[in-house]
Amino acid sequence: MQIRRLAVLLSGAGSNFQAVLDATLRGDIDAEIVGVIADRPAKGLERAQNAGIPAHLVERGAPDFHVALSATLRELAPDGIVLAGFLSILPPDVTAAYKNRIINIHPSLIPSFCGMGFYGARVHQAVLDYGCKISGVTVHFVDEGTDTGPIILQQAMEVRSDDTVTELAARVLKIEHQLLPRAVALLCAGKLRVEGRRVFIDE
Ligand code: GRF
């Protein structure tokens, strides 16, 4: 299936969304972002509004959160979904309907420091506490689990002995801004092939 219409889901500042948007505007990603959905009043919604992209707030605390999120996605009718720092669990009907068409970015080398409770600064704090010498970024397909789908791209980087969480997070974020648009571009170009847990890139 051709991926030409993307929905981006986010919970934070939206810098990863911005990186993907900029890549679509440059023509590096052959698709358009048809809408942005946030599960809280995130700064990323303002970025979408500034870019003239439909921005929807679907509050994670609402009792009908999953129903409302599924309905908003049906309204946007994307071919693919990008989780750009989205902190809620997707409705099972969405992960089932979009098998191998939902991409997530995680700020560590999965399967390290991922899963429930590992997000944002908590990831980098765990990396430093463990005394790791490398960390990095993972972009993966989303399945019904948390950070468990087939890995598309990864990039490692050095953890410096004097790194603070803030410094490590900033260097990791720079790599995220490169890796996520690259993975989305490959998805939209139909170059990703999944066999079991393995993702092959057909350049
Ligand atoms: C990033 O650190 C990403 O790894 C994590 O959430 C953060 C999102 O940052 N999933 P932003 O909202 O894209 O600026």
Residues whose N, C-alpha, C, O or C-beta is under 5 A from the ligand:
A	BS01	GRF	G12 A13 G14 S15 N16 F17 A84 G85 F86 I105 H106 P107 G120
